[in-house]
């Protein structure tokens, strides 16, 4: 099976520990609208706790009637967190066996650089279609979605206590 990736970056005017906490807390249903063939996230269900520890899971419901299970695998505050996406239902379930998302944070002039990467593993025989979707739709979707997440993160970072 082949894997296809896309990335997006932004700089937030706040220190990494504050940005990290806000990124973990952002609501996917608020920030992931429909974008061409990419369905919106409409709700988050079945969370096994707050989205801040390895092993936690949640199901994202999508506007096309599909859903996906997310499982957080790594939380290394304030530098990165990563999660796997499995049990795709709906359109993407036909195309992908799974996905992996990773958020990395580093110090940057004026605050924190956020680097977000998504990697999709195509089902056998679906590589060319997944490659096209990632290149033509998903990469642009990420570039449109990240700025509002970064702006919200910056605006709300003052309210997160440092550990």
Buried (B, 14 or more C-beta within 10 A) or exposed (E): EEBBBBBBBBBBBBBBBBBBBBBBBBEBBEBBBBBEEBBBBBBBEEEEEEBBEEEBBBBBBBBBEBBBBBBBBEBEBBBBBBBBBBEBBBBBBEBBBBBBBBBBBBEBEEBBBBBBBBBBBBBEEBBEBBBEBBEEBBBBBBBEBBEBBBEBBBEBBEEBEEE
